[in-house]
Amino acid sequence: TLATTGNIVTVTFTSDQTSLVSPTVSIAGHATTTATNTSGNTWTASTAMASDDIEGAVSFFITVGSSDGLATTSVSAITSGSNVTFDKTAPVITVSGSNPDTKYLSTAVYSDAGASATDGHDGTVSVVSSGSVDLISPGSYTITYTTTDAAGNSSSAARTVTVLSSGHNTGGTSIAQRVQNLIAMGNTEAAQDLDRQWSHALATTTVTQPSVDSLATRNLELSVTGEDVKRLQITLNASGFPLAIIGAGSPGNETSLFGPLTQNALIKYQQANKISPTIGYFGPITRAHMKSAGVTGIWW
């Protein structure tokens, strides 16, 4: 039998004598108390386990004396039932993987690395998780892990996941790569639908439009908006790297949003011209290549 802090431990005993002075009992080293006669020759005594008690088997010491004072008996071992073990230490939880974790907007389902827990008395104990992460909505999310051992000691831990609205997302389940896969399979319409969903997801993002002077130096990436993005799309379409055949992003239908279609077309341009890294990020390396190659239509 297990007990933890705050639990009541009771000792019950029976005497073979009917004429007794009230027996005294000490449990877990606590102050001696007088036992209570519940019926006939049966007596009980109880104590609440405290946080400063020593873990392990709970000790007790019973002193019984006859009313004539001629005999006194002490007992410190049980004759039936089971010992009580005091366990006041909660299991230790280990959160697996990155904590805190950072992800970028994606249509993928967040894969939680989980957590494990060990207990000094029970060994490995199960962990329950709660909370979720919505990779299509920027923000901060918390996944909480809880566990309880056999004595009732509980502990918890948490993982914080931040979903960012922009950045270099090269993961295999990113929106950009899903769009790219759809295009490779010839499913242009589905790719455009996904791109429009991405645009809608970023609709609440506040973006500062660049000034004319900044167009020649601003780096462009997923979720960025501005006239320079539209100029980049026009240039890619005109250079043989079209964003789409029809609809948003196609020649004559360029937009000011740098979405997965823009990233996909830019990756193809970088691959064709051996520009590294080929991640669909428009920065100094790609800008310098376009200028040296004499590509027109941007802003130099």
Secondary structure as the mmCIF struct_conf table of DSSP 4:
data_model
#
loop_
_struct_conf.conf_type_id
_struct_conf.id
_struct_conf.beg_label_comp_id
_struct_conf.beg_label_asym_id
_struct_conf.beg_label_seq_id
_struct_conf.end_label_comp_id
_struct_conf.end_label_asym_id
_struct_conf.end_label_seq_id
STRN STRN1 LEU A 2 ALA A 3
TURN_TY1_P TURN_TY1_P1 THR A 5 GLY A 6
STRN STRN2 ILE A 8 THR A 14
BEND BEND1 ASP A 16 ASP A 16
BEND BEND2 THR A 18 SER A 19
STRN STRN3 LEU A 20 LEU A 20
HELX_LH_PP_P HELX_LH_PP_P1 VAL A 21 PRO A 23
STRN STRN4 THR A 24 ILE A 27
TURN_TY1_P TURN_TY1_P2 ALA A 28 GLY A 29
HELX_LH_PP_P HELX_LH_PP_P2 HIS A 30 THR A 32
STRN STRN5 THR A 33 THR A 34
STRN STRN6 THR A 36 SER A 39
TURN_TY1_P TURN_TY1_P3 GLY A 40 ASN A 41
STRN STRN7 THR A 42 ALA A 48
TURN_TY1_P TURN_TY1_P4 SER A 51 ASP A 52
BEND BEND3 ASP A 53 ASP A 53
HELX_LH_PP_P HELX_LH_PP_P3 ILE A 54 ILE A 54
BEND BEND4 GLU A 55 GLU A 55
STRN STRN8 GLY A 56 ALA A 57
HELX_LH_PP_P HELX_LH_PP_P4 VAL A 58 SER A 59
STRN STRN9 PHE A 60 GLY A 65
STRN STRN10 SER A 66 SER A 66
TURN_TY1_P TURN_TY1_P5 SER A 67 ASP A 68
BEND BEND5 GLY A 69 LEU A 70
STRN STRN11 THR A 72 VAL A 75
BEND BEND6 ALA A 77 ALA A 77
BEND BEND7 THR A 79 GLY A 81
STRN STRN12 THR A 85 PHE A 86
HELX_LH_PP_P HELX_LH_PP_P5 THR A 89 PRO A 91
STRN STRN13 VAL A 92 VAL A 95
BEND BEND8 GLY A 97 GLY A 97
BEND BEND9 ASN A 99 PRO A 100
STRN STRN14 ASP A 101 TYR A 104
BEND BEND10 THR A 107 ALA A 108
HELX_LH_PP_P HELX_LH_PP_P6 VAL A 109 TYR A 110
STRN STRN15 ALA A 115 ASP A 119
TURN_TY1_P TURN_TY1_P6 GLY A 120 ASP A 122
STRN STRN16 GLY A 123 VAL A 125
STRN STRN17 VAL A 128 SER A 130
TURN_TY1_P TURN_TY1_P7 LEU A 135 ILE A 136
BEND BEND11 SER A 137 SER A 137
STRN STRN18 GLY A 139 THR A 148
TURN_TY1_P TURN_TY1_P8 ALA A 150 ALA A 151
STRN STRN19 SER A 154 LEU A 164
BEND BEND12 SER A 165 GLY A 167
TURN_TY1_P TURN_TY1_P9 GLY A 172 THR A 173
HELX_RH_AL_P HELX_RH_AL_P1 ILE A 175 ALA A 184
TURN_TY1_P TURN_TY1_P10 MET A 185 GLY A 186
HELX_RH_AL_P HELX_RH_AL_P2 THR A 188 ALA A 201
TURN_TY1_P TURN_TY1_P11 LEU A 202 THR A 204
HELX_LH_PP_P HELX_LH_PP_P7 THR A 208 SER A 211
HELX_RH_3T_P HELX_RH_3T_P1 VAL A 212 SER A 214
TURN_TY1_P TURN_TY1_P12 LEU A 215 THR A 217
STRN STRN20 LEU A 220 LEU A 220
TURN_TY1_P TURN_TY1_P13 LEU A 222 SER A 223
STRN STRN21 THR A 225 THR A 225
BEND BEND13 GLY A 226 GLY A 226
HELX_RH_AL_P HELX_RH_AL_P3 GLU A 227 ALA A 238
TURN_TY1_P TURN_TY1_P14 SER A 239 GLY A 240
BEND BEND14 LEU A 243 LEU A 243
BEND BEND15 ILE A 245 GLY A 247
TURN_TY1_P TURN_TY1_P15 ALA A 248 GLY A 249
BEND BEND16 SER A 250 SER A 250
TURN_TY1_P TURN_TY1_P16 PRO A 251 GLY A 252
BEND BEND17 SER A 256 SER A 256
STRN STRN22 LEU A 257 LEU A 257
HELX_RH_AL_P HELX_RH_AL_P4 PRO A 260 ALA A 272
TURN_TY1_P TURN_TY1_P17 ASN A 273 LYS A 274
BEND BEND18 SER A 276 PRO A 277
BEND BEND19 ILE A 279 GLY A 280
STRN STRN23 PHE A 282 PHE A 282
BEND BEND20 GLY A 283 GLY A 283
HELX_RH_AL_P HELX_RH_AL_P5 PRO A 284 SER A 292
TURN_TY1_P TURN_TY1_P18 ALA A 293 GLY A 294
BEND BEND21 GLY A 297 ILE A 298
#
